[in-house]
């Protein structure tokens, strides 16, 4: 249970106006967190260390850079791109962060954003 600043004053008898309440801390977001949140529910293409490419909807991530993709499909990188192989449908997939080589996110603009 979070203790708000008013409750803290009543409990400890101090007036610390510099500290933010838990509610205020949630309202203040870093630019990187805002960018990450803007990617939610967007199509994401992840290239992995073993050459596979996963394309799906970005649902969440964690501190270890693991990524959860929904409606995910797996594409194998072949030497000859002429084969036109069908993707393998995975559905919901967790991609370990240490296997991610690159990420591309479809933006609402006409360009893609690439993060290494």
LINWO-V57684 format. One record per run of one state. SS is the DSSP state (@ for helix, = for strand, . for the rest). FROM is the first residue (numbers start at 1). TO is the last residue. If there is no record, write none. Layout:
# LINWO-V57684
[[SS,FROM,TO] [SS,FROM,TO]]
This chain:
# LINWO-V57684
[[.,1,4] [@,5,12] [.,13,21] [@,22,27] [.,28,30] [@,31,38] [.,39,42] [=,43,48] [.,49,51] [=,52,61] [.,62,66] [=,67,76] [.,77,80] [@,81,83] [.,84,87] [=,88,95] [.,96,96] [@,97,99] [=,100,106] [.,107,111] [=,112,115] [.,116,116]]
